């Protein structure tokens, strides 16, 4: 026992001379409400035109307002009445009317796509019959509904938005590039300065060596008379020169090592650590834990339900993580 | 041949939001979303006001249809198949059919009306008496209340 009052549509149905016609009227009005770019008067006129043969015997205004409210209970009631009372021929004619009403201007709105599918199911019309009917009425095959929950739909229907987005992204990229170039220029300048310094140092060294040599030659000339001493001195000089050359070599090597050591191996280490989301100074246990977590997160098997592109992206990510881990395990 | 081979996804459900979520809630949910493709879709669809309005309209219609189908036992009909994870399919509803309910109510109203017609004479008197008595009671109560307050 319900204490609820009779709803407007129930009253309409009770007063109607033909319940099926009233119910059909509401379903058609529901379709019309979801037509875009149509004025209210046009809708009402169209509904009156389509249902000229109906025997309901009441005003159309209340039906339209119920359809506008999207009153689910009323629509359900209408659907039940239609399903109960319709023969096969009648249901085909209702679907026929619904399709004409929905596609007067040639465009089937997405809302109506779903509504027509619902009506076809309700009236027990198979998809094959429905699509041939649709093709006959509109001259166009029924296409599957587009999906506005996807990015691709808006790329077609609102290209401006994507153009704007792309422009923004491009601007940001350019800025980043400029900043990078500036940094690189700075670095190059610094490197040049360093090189200049080194060259100056080397030149100074060489001059010193020359002076020493000159002095030594002078000594040689002075010590011409004292052969024995000279020989001994020569030996010592040679030894000294050798020592000096060796020292020079050692220094150069040290310098080269100094230049290389801070740049290459620790940099690769930090990069590998960054791939695993760690900071320098992480120990092996940390690395192993981080690797396990990242591998779980980025394993391609997690994306088996996604597109091929997604899977490919995931596997490259996974590959990077794995190679970083291997490198770190070898080098720490 | 299935026509609705790809029924629209319910982005709100997939982001565990409600359709009336604020922009802030949407942004944080999108940022939290682990699936990058879904994140991009949500950014495009829910992040722009016009896109979201259009999407909301369709979302309302499709969820209404999902509810209707559940109540009418049409959840597995030919035009509603396709995607296995159909976001708008509800489990079948065991609510009483609206038409049966209408018939029940009409028959109840008819029986009440008939009873009224049959017992018209004596019951009219009784009804008048009770109405008078209740009006008197109401007055008395009002007076008592007024006195106690005053």
Interface residues (C-beta under 8 A of the other chain):
Chain A: X1 X2 X4 X6 X10 X13 X14 X34 X70 X72 X73 X75 X76 X77 X79 X80 X81 X83 X84 X110 X111 X113 X114 X115 X117 X118 X120 X121 X122 X126 X127 X128 X130 X131 X142 X144 X145 X147 X148 X149 X150 X151 X154 X158 X161 X306 X307 X310 X313
Chain B: X1 X2 X3 X4 X5 X6 X7 X8 X9 X10 X11 X35 X36 X37 X40 X41 X44 X45 X48 X50 X51 X54 X55 X57 X58 X60 X61 X62 X64 X65 X67 X68 X69 X71 X72 X74 X77 X78 X79 X80 X97 X98 X99 X101 X102 X104 X105 X106 X108
